Structures are given as structure tokens and as C-alpha cells.
């Protein structure tokens, strides 16, 4: 065991089940997990049959998405669990899920 790992400055952990829940739209929830300067990470949960009501534009920086569970639809195609997506700054999609999904989101530039 290396308990000194936990003593490193900035080394943190977060449990999804303990993260506060913010409902963005009906059936779509965000759970913030970490913030470091402008970068932040969290989990997005979408119930079956939900969709974003408008374009989700990636500003000021890119969005990194990992599909943890279910199937995510970006307005063009489906992505099953285990898929990684990189959406560059200025790009957009219209998130939806027919089956429901859980996504890990990382925003390196806010």
C-alpha cells in the first residue's frame, strides 16, 4: 500500500452517487465531479426518450465524451457504451437517447 498517494497536492476523488444533481432539462441530469481552474468534469444522465431542446455548442473549448452506459445519439448517429467522442471547440450536436445513457464529460477549457 502507498497511503502517501493520497497526500499529494491536488489528488482528489469523487463518487457519482454523492455528487449533487442538477436537472438541465426534463429527464436530463448533470452531476459535477471535479473543477480545476476552467477545466471541469462530470456525469450526464439521460433518461430513455430524452433529447436536448436545442443545439449544444462547444464553447469556449472542446468537449470530451465517454459513453459509460446505454446508447448516446448526437443527432446524426448512435454511440454504444464504450465509445469515446471528441467534439472540438465550435462544433455542435443535439444530444438524445432512445434507450437512456450515462456519459462522462470532460471540458479541458471550460
N, C-alpha and C positions, 0 to 999 in steps of 0.2 A: 504494500500500500504506500501511496505517496500523498499523505494529507497536506503537504506543503503546496500542492497544486492549487488548492482552494484559497491559499493565502496570496496568490498572485493578484496584483492590482488589476482591476477590470474584469477578472474572471467571474462570470455570472451564469446563472441558470434560471429557467422559468418553466413552470408547469402550466400547460394549456388549461387544465381544469381549474387552476387558481387565478388565471388571467381575467381581468374584468371584461365583460361582454358589452359591446356597443352594437345595437341594431342599426345598420346603414339604410336598409330598405326592408320591407316585409319579407321575412324568411332568409335574410342575408345578414350575417353577423361577423364582426371583426373582433379578434382578441389580441391586443398588443402584447408582445413578449419581450421586446428589447428596444431601447433607443440609445444611440451613441452619436452625439452631435446631430447631424442631419439624417444620418442613416437610421433606419428602423426596420424591425421585423415583426411579423405577426401571423396569425392563422385566420383565414377566411372560411366560414362555413356557409354553404348554400343549401337550402332545403330543395327537395325534388320539385321541379317545375318552376323554379325561380329564375329571374333574369334581371340584370341591371337595367334601369329605366332609360339609360342614355349611353352614349359613348364614354368609355373610361379612357381618358387621355393620360399618357405617362409623362407628367411634367413635375418637377423640373428635370428629373433624371429617369433612368430605366427602371423597369420592374422585373424582378426575377420571381418565377413561379414554379413550385414543385407540387404536383398533384399527389396528395397523400392518400386520399381515398375517393372512390366514386369516379365519375366522368365529368370533366370540365369541357364546356363548349365556349369558344371565343367569338362566336358569331359567324365563323367560317367552317370549323371542323371540331370534332370531338377529340379529347385527350384523356386516356385512361390513367388510373393510378400508376405512379412510377415515372410519369413524364415530367421533364424539365422544360420550361419555356423562358426565353429571354426576350423581353419587349423593350427595344431601345427608346431613348428619350424622344418624345414627339410622336411615337406610334400610338395606336389606339385599338381597342377591341370592345365587344359588347358581351361581358360575361353572362353565362347562363349554365344551367344544369338540369337536364330532364330527370336524372336519377338522384340528384343531390351529390355534393362533393365537399371535400375538405382540402384547402390549399395552404401551403406555407408560402408566405410572401416576404420578399426582401427588397428594400428600397435603398440602394447604396448612396444615393444622392438626395434623398428626401422625397 
